[in-house]
């Protein structure tokens, strides 16, 4: 688990593998936060099962996660913790091996789907006892493959592969999670007759949508906080980050960022 403390002065990361992690102004805390808005013993973070939780320890100014005040709640990858005027980024970090394992497992399953599609493409139609392969121009109406053309199979395979690649690299480039979402959405209609492929695409789509929503909420929280304290430059950077995370102008989340940027621009002009 990694906690990244962000302030106007510096950026420091703390890593913990287990146990209870205390946060506060007192020097005895595992994470010491030198801020007047932070209580001596402000909050605790600890492992619970495979995840982590955070609890406010009766502090004066409270504890927030993603802009919402909390007393005791679970933490998810990418959550933003606010203690006083200190912002802390939360990352599981340690499950990366598990994540990589899941990726390779999914790739292996996908390979099995591809092999199955190729095998089924060369089977014999038992109803008419007419042999055919995936390159035949005409097929009996009872074909169980997704779509009636081999091009549908190839397109589905390409979209699944593309979605997996974007999802794997969602941290490397903003917008990759959204691109993965679109790829899985396009693949699903082509896989209605293939339960295994459809299941992979559906799970990938759910994961991609969750990542996009988490990224959007993260930057929206940072942008709104920057606006509140009057740091318009930082707010603009966070709003631009949202437009990279959701690279479709007609998406409501992108519309939110565009409208907030226009409002900031109007405010600056009025101030001039």
Steps between C-alpha positions, in 0.01 A plus 500: 500500500627847416394837641622801304486822701457808281547856624614836366849423628576144403374160392592198710401135469466250785478125441354244740442128462287429806393615846336822617621830352434811708483850354520825692706794618665317792856375420410149619268444201609279211411788265571837658302789348626844597185700442295711742177344379623150590434359849779338704351156436274563203427171320598135461537280193516123538476180298174309505498179301638579156422869524563803719276723711529848650348633825483850637627507861268773628697776332397865514471560125399149391620271223375487140538247219441631148340811647254313724530514879553153649533338841589144401510383138684277256760635261528431128782547253544868413297638791590849624510555876470850649625571853497868589654675199709195413409283203611137499482263204427134578633211293480127559825461305579156644229316298685581178614138475144384543389751235767372261395142571140587417609667178702198386219268607255703292736492203527123535121466510471731201747283310276204577204689355695572182596133465138401558383743231750359251397145585132576470564675171619168354235273645244308294139613491332185626153605391594486130822294526670767288856577607604863503773716645511856629594618149181377332292778348170342606410323822192315624263712709566286808857627540578569868790737435466868588377669183463346156833614355859410591570873513282518813720242673820682413355833607382358834845351565671829413265703720548266795877518461490878467280535807731279707808697392343837584373372834842362588660839429228722649750659740754572228282733300186690592205389293615138461226376734242686290646355178482153655135564587416591142683194362311261729169671417561443129608139556195391701243502214734277298525244780134433581536136389832450680447481879870488589598793280194695609588441866854631447372809322233564765746476789749718314228757434400514868862544608565770239188695599603485866849630418362787293259600775775485765733717291225752433401528868865535601571795270159659564572499873844655449360761260219606731737524796741715296212727400396538864846619605535722191776303329354537150810373319491167682123481451541548125764226485269257683207587272720441195594163651128410507477577127788257445338235719168537311601594142145534367350847498140377527567303818339673805829481690687675220219756481545568871872571451438723199235702682719544808790617282273754328382622841860540615585693184202731549606557860853591399376741234264665745789533744714664233 
